[in-house]
Amino acid sequence: MWHLSRHCSGKHHFHAIALVTIHEPWGADRVGTSMSSHIEFRKLAAELDGPAFLPGEPGYDAECATYNLLTPLRPAIAVGAATVGDVRAAVRFAGDHKLAVAVRGGGHMQPYTAEGAVLITLDRLADVTVDGGRRTARVTGGARWEEVIDAASKEGLAPMSGSSTTVGAIGYVLGGGQSPIFGRPYGYASDHVTSFDIVTADGVLRTVSAGAEPELFAALRGGKGNFGVVTAMEIELFPVTSVLAGGIYFPGSATGEVLRAWRDWAATLPEQATTSVAVQRLPPVEELPEPLRGAHVVHLRYAYLGPAETGLELLAPMRAAAPALIDTIAEAPYKTAAVLHNDPVGAMPYQDRSLGLAGLPDKALDKLAELLGPGTPIPLTSVELRALGGALDRPPATPDSVPSRGLPFQFFGFAVGGDDLDELGRRLDRLFTAMRPWADPKHRRMLNFLSPEEALDPQSLREVYGAENYDRLLAVKRRFDPNTMFRMNHTLR
């Protein structure tokens, strides 16, 4: 296995920031007034165990660093929370001064803007404690999935981690979370949370579960960061030590054949199997094996949660679909298998788009091959299709807010680069406009794939959640965050 790491530089953009200045309960003019005196800031800093920074101070830029270099964070104050008490103090300070709160969790779980806000970072609060007997893990702050995997594996267990093991576990679960290994067999990662610790807008620390504040518990599982700062969660673990998983890289010249074969094959798979496919333009970096450097490829991803022999038998049609450049599918320890997507790990400038698809008829695949195949006019970094279904369609044991149940396919694309943002955006828009005839009529999409524009636009969110679900979430928002303090990401209005 390897990771694709890109170290790019580019222009920053601020179009997302403009969206958060409209229709706010607290006017933006209050920001300058409330921050005019450093005395109040120094009082807050003295109360904290972790550091706090003002713009221009040493350490501010590092504290505000982001995974997406096109969405820089420029808060009025950055608080590096080292304790739950720090989180509570920062939230109370924001309330006293009528400031918004933005939360940066682990990895690329970041807000899309923090302009004029109190930014709370959770890296110093990161920890994982595993109870092997109960098969649970307590995950705090900005802990990444790789930390959870390491701790769980020592007990012969595994978590429902996502396609990137460097992403923050809590932020991922707040958006539902679709595991490339456990997804179809066991549903969304949020289905397997037993409790959250959350600091709400009043500065109170609450522990919520199916039996304690059940409406807030349901809202958190799919409601993203709308209701407070989640400082900890308890999740279920699974008795898995190894799994059949990996990928096959086909040449881009076989795009049409591989996509059709994958569509037909995915429809036959049992729930123990999870798969996705991506058309990619890989960078010419030494970290990649020679056949993949700078190559146009179709990357099949596959995992089977069961006997490896059975999983390999099921894989046979795809191994025969076209000649492979590289085939990494094999039984491996969960820690190795968990990175089967080979997602990039380094910060980069990128734009992305997503769309839920109701199906993939021949015309849809022909259009994708036309736009993404060899010599085509849209050379995007990665465009992927995830086959959903299985347990991802079934309702959880206790109510939640995940809006994508029943969605057959998640479509997602991203473009890396900072030299010509408008051109990258046009390429993405052209591709996704072309695929809209096959969009899900209920507007369902997986929340963790929403672009900054979509996540900050209340009309887009209402469509994704559906009116009934959205209104139910809004009622919980009004109760726990009546002044919309938490409004920097997937904001309910």
C-alpha positions as CSV (number, residue, x, y, z in Angstrom):
1,M,0.0,0.0,0.0
2,W,1.0,3.6,-0.5
3,H,-0.4,7.0,-0.1
4,L,-0.5,9.7,-2.7
5,S,1.1,12.8,-1.2
6,R,1.0,16.1,-3.0
7,H,2.6,19.3,-1.9
8,C,1.0,22.1,-3.9
9,S,0.8,25.8,-3.4
10,G,-1.8,28.1,-4.9
11,K,-4.1,31.1,-4.5
12,H,-6.5,31.2,-1.6
13,H,-10.2,31.8,-2.3
14,F,-12.8,33.4,-0.1
15,H,-16.1,32.7,-1.8
16,A,-17.2,30.4,1.0
17,I,-16.7,33.1,3.6
18,A,-19.1,35.4,1.9
19,L,-21.9,32.9,2.5
20,V,-21.7,33.0,6.2
21,T,-22.3,36.7,6.6
22,I,-25.9,36.6,5.5
23,H,-29.0,36.2,7.7
24,E,-27.0,35.9,11.0
25,P,-28.7,36.5,14.3
26,W,-25.7,38.4,15.5
27,G,-24.5,41.1,13.2
28,A,-21.0,41.0,11.7
29,D,-20.5,44.6,13.0
30,R,-20.3,43.2,16.5
31,V,-17.1,41.4,15.8
32,G,-14.9,44.4,15.6
33,T,-16.4,45.9,18.7
34,S,-16.2,42.8,20.9
35,M,-12.5,42.3,19.9
36,S,-11.4,45.9,20.3
37,S,-9.9,45.3,23.7
38,H,-7.1,42.7,24.2
39,I,-7.8,42.8,27.9
40,E,-10.8,40.4,27.5
41,F,-8.7,38.1,25.3
42,R,-5.9,38.0,27.9
43,K,-8.4,37.0,30.5
44,L,-9.5,34.1,28.4
45,A,-5.9,33.1,27.6
46,A,-5.1,33.1,31.4
47,E,-8.1,30.7,32.0
48,L,-6.9,28.1,29.4
49,D,-4.6,25.2,29.8
50,G,-3.9,25.3,26.1
51,P,-2.7,28.2,24.0
52,A,-4.7,31.0,22.4
53,F,-3.6,33.2,19.5
54,L,-4.6,36.5,17.9
55,P,-4.0,37.2,14.2
56,G,-0.4,38.1,13.6
57,E,0.9,36.4,16.7
58,P,3.6,33.6,16.5
59,G,1.7,30.3,16.3
60,Y,-1.5,31.7,14.9
61,D,-0.9,30.4,11.3
62,A,0.1,27.0,12.5
63,E,-3.0,26.7,14.7
64,C,-5.2,27.7,11.7
65,A,-3.5,25.4,9.2
66,T,-5.9,23.5,6.9
67,Y,-6.0,20.4,4.7
68,N,-7.5,22.3,1.8
69,L,-5.3,25.2,1.0
70,L,-8.1,26.9,-0.8
71,T,-10.2,27.3,2.4
72,P,-7.8,29.2,4.8
73,L,-9.0,29.9,8.3
74,R,-8.7,33.4,9.6
75,P,-10.5,33.5,12.9
76,A,-10.6,36.4,15.3
77,I,-9.1,34.1,18.0
78,A,-7.6,30.6,17.7
79,V,-7.9,28.5,20.8
80,G,-5.9,25.3,21.0
81,A,-8.0,23.3,23.5
82,A,-6.0,21.1,25.7
83,T,-8.9,20.2,28.0
84,V,-12.7,20.1,28.0
85,G,-12.5,23.1,30.3
86,D,-10.7,25.0,27.5
87,V,-13.6,24.2,25.1
88,R,-16.2,25.4,27.6
89,A,-14.2,28.6,28.3
90,A,-13.9,29.4,24.6
91,V,-17.6,28.8,24.0
92,R,-18.6,31.0,26.9
93,F,-16.2,33.7,25.7
94,A,-17.8,33.5,22.2
95,G,-21.3,33.8,23.8
96,D,-20.3,36.7,25.9
97,H,-18.9,38.6,22.9
98,K,-21.5,37.4,20.4
99,L,-19.0,35.6,18.2
100,A,-19.4,32.5,16.1
101,V,-17.6,29.3,16.9
102,A,-15.7,27.2,14.4
103,V,-14.3,23.8,15.2
104,R,-11.3,22.2,13.6
105,G,-11.1,18.5,14.3
106,G,-8.5,16.0,13.2
107,G,-7.0,15.7,9.7
108,H,-9.2,17.3,7.0
109,M,-12.3,17.6,9.3
110,Q,-12.2,21.4,9.2
111,P,-14.7,24.2,8.9
112,Y,-15.0,25.9,5.5
113,T,-14.4,29.3,7.1
114,A,-13.7,30.8,10.5
115,E,-13.8,34.5,9.5
116,G,-14.3,36.7,12.6
117,A,-15.0,33.7,14.8
118,V,-13.5,31.8,17.7
119,L,-11.7,28.8,16.2
120,I,-11.4,25.9,18.6
121,T,-8.8,23.2,17.5
122,L,-9.0,19.8,19.1
123,D,-5.6,18.2,18.3
124,R,-4.3,18.6,21.9
125,L,-7.4,16.9,23.2
126,A,-6.9,13.7,21.1
127,D,-7.0,10.4,22.9
128,V,-8.3,6.8,22.4
129,T,-9.2,4.3,25.2
130,V,-10.3,0.8,24.2
131,D,-12.4,-1.5,26.4
132,G,-11.7,-4.9,24.9
133,G,-14.3,-6.7,27.0
134,R,-17.1,-4.3,25.9
135,R,-15.7,-4.0,22.4
136,T,-15.9,-0.2,22.6
137,A,-13.5,2.8,22.2
138,R,-13.7,6.2,23.8
139,V,-12.4,8.7,21.2
140,T,-11.7,12.3,22.2
141,G,-10.9,15.6,20.5
142,G,-9.1,15.4,17.2
143,A,-8.0,11.8,17.3
144,R,-7.5,10.4,13.8
145,W,-8.8,7.0,12.6
146,E,-5.2,5.7,12.4
147,E,-4.9,6.3,16.2
148,V,-8.2,4.4,16.8
149,I,-7.1,1.6,14.6
150,D,-3.8,1.2,16.4
151,A,-5.4,1.1,19.8
152,A,-8.2,-1.3,18.7
153,S,-5.9,-3.7,16.9
154,K,-4.0,-4.4,20.2
155,E,-7.3,-5.9,21.4
156,G,-8.0,-7.8,18.2
157,L,-10.7,-5.3,17.2
158,A,-11.3,-2.8,14.5
159,P,-13.4,0.5,14.1
160,M,-15.6,1.6,11.2
161,S,-12.9,3.9,9.9
162,G,-13.3,5.8,6.6
163,S,-11.4,5.8,3.3
164,S,-8.8,8.1,4.9
165,T,-7.2,7.0,8.1
166,T,-5.8,10.5,8.7
167,V,-9.2,12.1,9.0
168,G,-10.6,13.0,12.4
169,A,-12.9,10.2,13.7
170,I,-15.5,12.4,15.5
171,G,-16.0,14.8,12.5
172,Y,-16.4,11.8,10.2
173,V,-19.0,10.2,12.4
174,L,-21.0,13.4,12.7
175,G,-21.6,13.2,9.0
176,G,-22.7,9.5,9.1
177,G,-19.5,8.0,7.8
178,Q,-19.4,5.3,5.1
179,S,-16.6,2.7,5.7
180,P,-15.1,1.1,2.6
181,I,-14.9,-2.2,4.5
182,F,-17.7,-2.2,7.1
183,G,-20.3,0.0,5.2
184,R,-22.5,-2.5,3.4
185,P,-22.2,-5.2,6.1
186,Y,-22.9,-2.9,9.0
187,G,-24.3,0.4,7.9
188,Y,-23.0,3.9,8.7
189,A,-20.4,4.6,11.3
190,S,-22.8,6.8,13.2
191,D,-25.1,3.7,13.7
192,H,-22.5,2.4,16.0
193,V,-22.0,5.4,18.4
194,T,-23.3,4.8,21.9
195,S,-22.7,8.3,23.3
196,F,-21.3,11.7,22.7
197,D,-19.9,14.4,25.0
198,I,-20.8,17.8,23.7
199,V,-20.3,21.4,24.8
200,T,-23.4,23.3,23.7
201,A,-23.7,27.0,23.1
202,D,-24.4,27.7,26.7
203,G,-21.0,26.3,27.7
204,V,-22.5,23.3,29.4
205,L,-20.9,19.8,28.9
206,R,-23.6,17.2,28.2
207,T,-23.3,13.4,27.7
208,V,-26.0,12.3,25.3
209,S,-27.2,8.9,24.2
210,A,-30.3,7.0,23.2
211,G,-31.4,7.3,26.8
212,A,-30.2,10.8,27.6
213,E,-31.3,13.7,25.4
214,P,-32.4,11.3,22.6
215,E,-33.4,14.1,20.2
216,L,-30.0,15.7,20.4
217,F,-28.3,12.2,20.1
218,A,-30.3,11.6,16.9
219,A,-29.4,15.0,15.6
220,L,-25.7,14.6,16.2
221,R,-25.6,11.4,14.2
222,G,-25.8,13.0,10.7
223,G,-26.3,16.6,11.8
224,K,-22.6,17.5,11.5
225,G,-21.3,20.4,13.8
226,N,-24.6,22.3,14.2
227,F,-25.2,21.7,17.9
228,G,-21.9,22.3,19.8
229,V,-18.4,21.1,20.2
230,V,-18.3,17.3,20.4
231,T,-15.3,16.5,22.6
232,A,-15.7,12.7,22.9
233,M,-17.7,9.8,21.6
234,E,-18.0,6.1,22.5
235,I,-18.2,3.7,19.5
236,E,-18.6,0.0,19.0
237,L,-15.7,-2.0,17.7
238,F,-15.7,-5.2,15.6
239,P,-13.8,-8.5,16.2
240,V,-11.8,-8.2,12.9
241,T,-8.0,-8.5,12.7
242,S,-7.6,-9.0,9.0
243,V,-9.6,-8.5,5.8
244,L,-9.5,-9.2,2.1
245,A,-9.0,-5.7,0.6
246,G,-7.1,-3.6,-1.9
247,G,-7.3,-2.3,-5.4
248,I,-6.8,-3.0,-9.1
249,Y,-5.4,-0.2,-11.3
250,F,-6.5,-0.5,-14.9
251,P,-5.2,1.7,-17.7
252,G,-7.3,4.7,-18.5
253,S,-7.7,3.4,-22.1
254,A,-10.1,0.8,-20.6
255,T,-12.3,3.3,-18.8
256,G,-15.5,2.4,-20.7
257,E,-15.1,-1.3,-20.3
258,V,-14.1,-1.2,-16.7
259,L,-17.0,1.1,-15.7
260,R,-19.6,-1.2,-17.3
261,A,-18.1,-4.3,-15.9
262,W,-18.0,-2.7,-12.4
263,R,-21.6,-1.6,-12.6
264,D,-22.8,-5.1,-13.6
265,W,-20.6,-6.8,-11.1
266,A,-21.4,-4.5,-8.1
267,A,-25.1,-5.3,-8.5
268,T,-24.3,-9.0,-7.8
269,L,-22.3,-8.6,-4.7
270,P,-23.5,-9.8,-1.3
271,E,-23.6,-7.4,1.6
272,Q,-20.2,-8.6,2.9
273,A,-18.6,-6.9,-0.1
274,T,-18.0,-3.1,-0.5
275,T,-16.6,-1.5,-3.6
276,S,-16.0,1.8,-5.4
277,V,-14.2,2.8,-8.6
278,A,-12.4,6.0,-9.5
279,V,-11.0,7.5,-12.8
280,Q,-7.8,9.2,-11.8
281,R,-4.9,11.3,-13.1
282,L,-2.1,10.4,-10.8
283,P,0.8,12.8,-10.1
284,P,4.4,11.9,-11.4
285,V,5.8,11.3,-8.0
286,E,8.4,8.8,-6.8
287,E,6.1,7.5,-4.1
288,L,4.1,5.7,-6.7
289,P,5.2,2.5,-8.5
290,E,6.5,3.1,-12.0
291,P,3.3,2.0,-13.9
292,L,1.2,4.6,-12.0
293,R,3.5,7.7,-12.1
294,G,1.7,10.4,-14.0
295,A,-0.8,7.8,-15.3
296,H,-4.4,8.0,-16.3
297,V,-6.0,5.0,-14.5
298,V,-9.2,3.4,-13.4
299,H,-8.9,2.4,-9.8
300,L,-11.2,-0.4,-8.5
301,R,-11.4,-0.6,-4.7
302,Y,-12.8,-3.8,-3.1
303,A,-13.2,-5.3,0.4
304,Y,-14.8,-8.5,1.5
305,L,-15.7,-9.1,5.2
306,G,-15.6,-12.9,5.2
307,P,-13.5,-15.9,4.1
308,A,-10.8,-14.6,1.7
309,E,-11.3,-17.6,-0.6
310,T,-15.0,-16.5,-1.1
311,G,-14.0,-12.9,-1.6
312,L,-11.5,-13.8,-4.3
313,E,-14.0,-16.0,-6.1
314,L,-16.4,-13.0,-6.2
315,L,-13.7,-10.8,-7.5
316,A,-12.9,-13.0,-10.6
317,P,-15.2,-11.0,-13.1
318,M,-13.3,-7.8,-12.4
319,R,-9.9,-9.4,-12.7
320,A,-11.0,-10.5,-16.1
321,A,-12.4,-7.1,-17.1
322,A,-9.2,-5.7,-18.5
323,P,-5.4,-6.1,-18.2
324,A,-4.3,-4.7,-14.8
325,L,-1.4,-2.4,-14.2
326,I,-1.2,-3.3,-10.5
327,D,-3.4,-5.6,-8.4
328,T,-3.0,-5.2,-4.6
329,I,-6.1,-7.1,-3.4
330,A,-5.1,-9.7,-0.8
331,E,-5.8,-10.6,2.8
332,A,-4.1,-8.1,5.1
333,P,-4.1,-6.8,8.7
334,Y,-7.0,-4.3,9.1
335,K,-4.5,-1.4,9.5
336,T,-3.1,-2.1,6.0
337,A,-6.5,-2.9,4.5
338,A,-8.0,0.3,5.8
339,V,-6.0,2.4,3.4
340,L,-7.3,0.6,0.3
341,H,-8.4,3.9,-1.3
342,N,-4.9,5.3,-1.1
343,D,-6.3,8.8,-0.4
344,P,-3.9,11.7,-0.3
345,V,-2.5,12.6,3.1
346,G,-0.8,16.0,2.5
347,A,-2.4,19.4,2.5
348,M,-3.3,20.6,-1.1
349,P,-5.4,23.1,-2.9
350,Y,-8.5,21.5,-4.3
351,Q,-12.1,21.9,-5.3
352,D,-14.8,19.2,-5.2
353,R,-18.3,18.4,-6.1
354,S,-20.7,15.6,-5.2
355,L,-24.0,14.1,-6.5
356,G,-26.2,11.2,-5.5
357,L,-27.1,9.0,-8.4
358,A,-30.3,7.0,-8.7
359,G,-28.7,4.6,-11.2
360,L,-26.1,4.0,-13.8
361,P,-27.8,3.1,-17.1
362,D,-25.7,2.6,-20.2
363,K,-26.2,6.2,-21.2
364,A,-24.7,7.5,-17.9
365,L,-21.7,5.3,-18.3
366,D,-21.2,6.3,-21.9
367,K,-21.3,9.9,-20.8
368,L,-18.6,9.3,-18.1
369,A,-16.4,7.5,-20.6
370,E,-16.8,10.4,-23.0
371,L,-15.8,12.9,-20.4
372,L,-13.2,10.9,-18.4
373,G,-11.7,8.4,-20.9
374,P,-8.4,8.8,-22.8
375,G,-7.9,12.1,-24.6
376,T,-11.0,13.6,-23.0
377,P,-11.4,17.3,-22.1
378,I,-11.8,17.1,-18.4
379,P,-8.5,15.9,-16.8
380,L,-9.6,15.9,-13.1
381,T,-7.5,14.4,-10.4
382,S,-10.1,11.8,-9.3
383,V,-13.7,11.1,-10.1
384,E,-15.3,8.2,-8.2
385,L,-18.4,6.2,-7.9
386,R,-19.3,4.4,-4.6
387,A,-21.8,1.5,-4.7
388,L,-23.9,1.8,-1.6
389,G,-26.8,-0.4,-0.5
390,G,-26.8,-3.3,1.9
391,A,-27.0,-2.2,5.6
392,L,-26.4,1.4,4.4
393,D,-30.1,1.3,3.3
394,R,-31.5,0.0,6.6
395,P,-32.7,2.3,9.5
396,P,-30.5,2.2,12.6
397,A,-31.5,0.7,15.9
398,T,-32.1,4.2,17.3
399,P,-33.2,7.3,15.2
400,D,-30.6,9.4,13.5
401,S,-30.3,12.1,10.8
402,V,-28.3,10.5,8.0
403,P,-30.2,11.5,4.8
404,S,-28.5,9.1,2.3
405,R,-30.2,5.8,3.2
406,G,-31.6,4.1,0.1
407,L,-29.2,6.0,-2.2
408,P,-27.7,3.6,-4.8
409,F,-24.5,5.5,-5.8
410,Q,-22.5,8.4,-4.5
411,F,-20.7,10.3,-7.2
412,F,-17.7,12.5,-6.2
413,G,-15.0,14.4,-8.0
414,F,-12.1,16.7,-7.0
415,A,-9.6,18.8,-8.8
416,V,-6.2,19.7,-7.4
417,G,-4.4,22.9,-8.2
418,G,-4.4,26.6,-7.4
419,D,-3.2,28.3,-10.6
420,D,-6.6,28.5,-12.3
421,L,-9.4,28.1,-9.8
422,D,-12.1,29.2,-12.3
423,E,-11.0,26.7,-14.9
424,L,-11.0,23.9,-12.3
425,G,-14.4,24.9,-11.2
426,R,-15.7,24.9,-14.8
427,R,-14.4,21.4,-15.4
428,L,-16.1,20.1,-12.3
429,D,-19.3,21.9,-13.1
430,R,-19.3,20.5,-16.7
431,L,-18.9,17.0,-15.5
432,F,-21.6,17.2,-12.8
433,T,-24.0,19.0,-15.0
434,A,-23.6,16.2,-17.5
435,M,-24.5,13.6,-14.9
436,R,-27.6,15.4,-13.5
437,P,-30.1,13.5,-15.6
438,W,-29.3,10.5,-13.4
439,A,-29.3,12.3,-10.1
440,D,-31.3,11.0,-7.2
441,P,-34.8,12.6,-7.4
442,K,-34.8,13.0,-3.6
443,H,-31.5,14.9,-3.7
444,R,-29.9,12.5,-1.3
445,R,-26.1,12.7,-0.9
446,M,-23.6,11.6,1.7
447,L,-23.0,14.7,3.9
448,N,-19.3,14.3,4.2
449,F,-19.0,14.8,0.5
450,L,-20.7,18.2,0.3
451,S,-18.5,21.0,-1.2
452,P,-18.1,24.3,0.8
453,E,-20.7,26.0,-1.3
454,E,-23.2,23.3,-0.8
455,A,-22.5,22.9,2.9
456,L,-23.0,26.6,3.6
457,D,-26.1,27.0,1.5
458,P,-29.3,26.4,3.5
459,Q,-31.3,25.6,0.4
460,S,-28.9,22.9,-0.7
461,L,-28.9,21.4,2.9
462,R,-32.7,21.4,3.0
463,E,-32.8,19.5,-0.3
464,V,-30.1,17.0,0.9
465,Y,-31.8,16.3,4.3
466,G,-35.4,16.5,3.0
467,A,-37.9,19.0,4.4
468,E,-39.1,16.8,7.3
469,N,-35.6,15.8,8.5
470,Y,-34.3,19.4,8.1
471,D,-37.2,20.8,10.1
472,R,-36.7,18.3,12.9
473,L,-32.9,19.2,13.0
474,L,-33.8,22.9,13.0
475,A,-36.0,22.4,16.1
476,V,-33.1,20.8,17.9
477,K,-30.8,23.6,16.7
478,R,-33.2,26.3,18.0
479,R,-33.2,24.6,21.4
480,F,-29.4,24.1,21.9
481,D,-28.0,26.9,19.7
482,P,-30.8,29.6,19.5
483,N,-28.4,32.3,18.2
484,T,-26.7,30.1,15.6
485,M,-23.3,30.3,17.3
486,F,-22.2,27.2,15.3
487,R,-22.6,28.4,11.7
488,M,-19.3,27.7,9.9
489,N,-20.1,24.3,8.4
490,H,-23.3,22.6,7.2
491,T,-25.3,25.3,8.9
492,L,-29.0,24.8,9.7
493,R,-30.8,28.2,9.4
